[in-house]
Every structure is written in structure tokens, then in C-alpha cells.
Amino acid sequence: SISYYVETKTPGKTHAESDGKIYAKVFSARNKLGEIKSADIGRLDNASKDDFQKGNIDSFTLSGTDVGIIECVEIRTTQSDAWLVDYLAISSQTHPYAQHFYNTASSFISTDSSEGKSKLKLCIQGYETYYITTKTSTKDDSGSNHSLLKIKIEGSHATTTTGYFDNVNRDDFERGTEETFVFRDLKNVDGVKCITMTVEGDDMLRLDWVKVESTTQPTKKFYNKNNTKLSSDSSEGSKKLRLCS
């Protein structure tokens, strides 16, 4: 067996944290014979600390058989204490570049079916890195500490979805500020045409513009020309906002 290195991010969303027991299984890409290798790599648990707390990144070293390049990961729980993961990043002794797996549907895992599902399988979207810069408006009530933003990036024939916009240990989206967020292992959409922003959380957010840069595609800047406010509360703003260039 070999060592696997797993990083998890628990978002700053209400009730995202968990004391549950979480186990991981990794899957390879399909080989020329049509076979997919898999390996159970054990429980995500650091004995000396509380893992999966809100807003935290946790790191684990586990072991299992070598599946080669990891294409998907499945996490499962044996308890009802629900957990929301933003992403997992996994590398191994034989493949030291970490692959990033985003929970784009914001699915909770729990054995209580009213709270989530007991298993969640996440697969890599691609190999493009995106650098997304946001400019928060200077207007009153524009800044937000509690907005959980995700963006779907659209090209002519493909889409890809980020994780949560959250730079750890920073207050994001303060009024008038520009901030850059990095998302790895997303899909190359062959030229960014539009973005759809979706917000969760109980705060209002107003952005002036969003700039999308990536490893191989032309940079695009999207302006919020109508000064649309984003909020999960429909009396304050829109939960979704689509901007096209």
C-alpha cells in the first residue's frame, strides 16, 4: 500500500460542521481495458483535534492500494451528524500533484436521509486553473461576510462550476475591495462566454465586476451593469445572477 494525502475544506455555512465519522474511497480513470481501480483509504480522522469544523481546512494521511491517477473520490458517513464539504484535494506517494474535487451541488452527507445522503461521489472536472477576481461595490450594504458565492462558468459547449469563494482566515467581500480566488482542476470551457453567480447565506452582496482568468483561455471581465444585489433572501436581492460578455 501507499500513502494518500487528503485535504478537506468545510465551508463557513451554518450547520456545515460535523463530529461524524467520515471514510474515503478513491477511484482511478478507466484504463484501456475498461477497468476502474478503487481503494478504500480509511477514516478521515486526526485523533488530537476536532476535524470538520466550520471554515476550516483539515489534512489527513491515509493508506491504501495504489490506483494511479485519481479521477473520483467517494466519501461516506456512518452517523447522522451531517457534514458539508466544499472540496477535497487528494495526492499520493506516486502522484504528488493534488487533484481537486468540488462539491458543486452543496450536498450534505448524513445517514439521516432528511439531512443528506450517506455517500457522496465527486469526480474531477478537468485540469484548468481559474483565477477569479471580484470587485465589491462601494455602495452601502454591498459588503458581506456571510455570503457563500459559487460561479458556474459557461463556454460555447461546456460548463464548469467552482467551489465556494472563501479565502481562509480573511473577511471576503468587504466593501470596495478586490479579491482573487483560485480554483484548480476545473474544466476548460473553450472560451468563457457567461458566468452564473449563485449565493447562499443570510447576507446581501453587490459586486461591480468579476474577472475570469485561467491557464489557457482569454481573460474575460463581466460587469454588473444593473447593480443587481445578490441574496438568498428574495426580499433583498436575487439568489442568481447571470452575466455575459
N, C-alpha and C positions, 0 to 999 in steps of 0.2 A: 504494500500500500504506500501511498504518498501523502504529503501534507497538502491540505487545501486552506486557503486564507480567505475568510469571508468578512465583508464589511456590510453592516446594515444601517439604514437611516430611518429612525422613527420621526415622522413629521410633527410639527407643533400644533396638531389638530386636537381638539377636545376629545378625550377618551381614546386617543391613539395608543397610549402606553399599555403595557401588559406585564404581568408576572407569570404568564403561561409558559409551558414547555413547548419549544419550537424545534422541529427537526428538519433537516435539509437533505435533498437528493439532487444530484447533478446528472445531466444528460448530454451526450455528445451530439454533433451533427450526424446526419445519416451518411454512412460510407457507401462505397461503390456497389457493395452487395445489398444495400438497402437496410443495413443493420444500424441500430442506435444503441450505444453503450450507456449504461447508467450505473451510478454508485450511490449508496446511502452513505452520507458522510457524518451522520450523528447529530447530536443535540447542540444547538447554539446556546452556550452557557458559559459565562465566566463566574466561577464559584465565589469570587471575592466581591462581586458588585451586583447591583440591580441593573440588569440589561433591559433594553427596550423601553427606556423612559422617554417622555415627550421631548422632541427636539434634539435627541442625542444620536451620535454615531457610535456604534459598538463594533469591536473587532474580535474575531474568533479564529483559532487554529484548530482544524479538524483533520481527520484522515479517512481515506477510502481508496478503492482501486482507481487506477489512472484511466480516465475516459478520453483523454486527449483534449482537444479544444472544446470548451463548454458552450453549448448552444442554448440550453434551458436549465432552469432550476425550479424545483418544486419544494415548497415549504408546507409543513403540516403541523397541526397542534393536537394535543390530547386533552386540552382543557377548554373551559367555556370563557375564560378571561380573554376577550377579543384583543387582537393586535392589528394595527395598521402599519404596514411597511411602505416607505417611499421608494426605496431601491435596495437591491443587493449588488455588491461588486465582489466578484469571485476570481481568484487566481490560484495557481497551484505550483508545486515544485517544478513541474515540467513545462508549464505555460504561465510565466510570471506576469504577463500583461493582464490586468484585471478586466473582465468583461462586466458590463453594467446592465442590470435587468430592472426596468422601471415598472412599478405597479400603476399602469396608466389608467386603470378603471377604479383606482382607490378602493380596492376590495379589502375588507377586514377578514382575518381568519379567526375562527372560533368553532368549537363543537356545538355551540348553540346556534341553530340554523336561523334564528330570528336576528342574530347579530352578524353572521358572516358564514363562510364556508370553511370546512375543516382542512381543505387542501387548496393551495394556490400555485399554479404553474406559470412562470414568467419566462419568456424567451427573448433573446437578443433581437433588437430591431434592425441593426446594421452596424456600420463601422465608421460613421461620420461623427465628428465632434462639432457641436454648435456652441457658439459664444453669443449669448443673447443679452443685450444691454437695454435696460428700461430707464425712462426718464419720468419721474413722478412729478405731477403738476405742482405749481406753486400756489394754486388756488386753495382757499380754506377747505378743510376736511378732505384734502386729497391724499394725505399720507396715511399709512396703515401698518400696524404691527401684526394684525391678526388676519390679514387676507392670505389665503392659500391659493396661489395662482399656478395654473398649468397652461401650456400652449400646445395646440395642435398645429403643426407646420404642414402646409399643403403645397405640393407641386402640381404639374400637369397630370401626372399619372400615379402619384403616390403620396401618402401622408405619413407622418411620424409624430409621436407625442412625447413631450418632456415629462420629467418628474416635477415635484413642487419647486417653485422658485424660493429657495431658502438658503442663504449663506449662513453657516453655523456661527453662533456667537456674535451675530450682528443684528441690529434692527434694520430690516429691509424696508424699502418703500417709504423712507422719510421724505417729507415734503421738499420738493425742489432738487432731489438728489438723482444722480445717475449711478446705476449699479450694473455689474456684469455677472451673469450666471453661466456656468459651464455644464453642458450635458454631453456625455460621451456615449458612444455606441448607439446612436440613433441612425435612422435610415437616410440615405442620400435621396432627396425627392426630385433630383434632376432640375434644379432651379426653383427657388422659393417664390411662390406666387401670392399666397394669402396666409394669414395666421388667424386662428380662433382662440381667444383667451377665455378660460373658464375659471371662475373664482368660487372658493368655499370660505367658510369662516364668517365671523359676525361683524366685519368692518367694511367700510367703504374705501375704494381705491380708484384714483383717477390718474391715468398715465397720459403724458403728452405724446410720446412715441415709443416704439420698440424697434431696435435694430437687430437684425439676424445675420450673424456671420458664421461661416463654417469652414471646414478644412478645404473643400474643393468647389464650393458653389459661390456665385457672385453675392456680395453683400446687399441686403435689402433693408430699407427703413420704412416703417409703417406709421403713419400719423393718425392720431385720434382727432380727426378734424371736427367732429361734433361734440368734443369734450364729454364723451359718454362716461358715466360713472359705473364702476363695477361693484356689485354687491350681491351676496346670496339672499339678501332681503329685498324683495321686489319693490318695496316702497321707497328704497334708497337708490336703486340702480339696476343694471342688467347683470344677470348671472353669466351671460356670454356676450362676447363682442368679437365680430369677425372684421378684419381689416385686410384690404387687398392693395397691391401696388399698381 
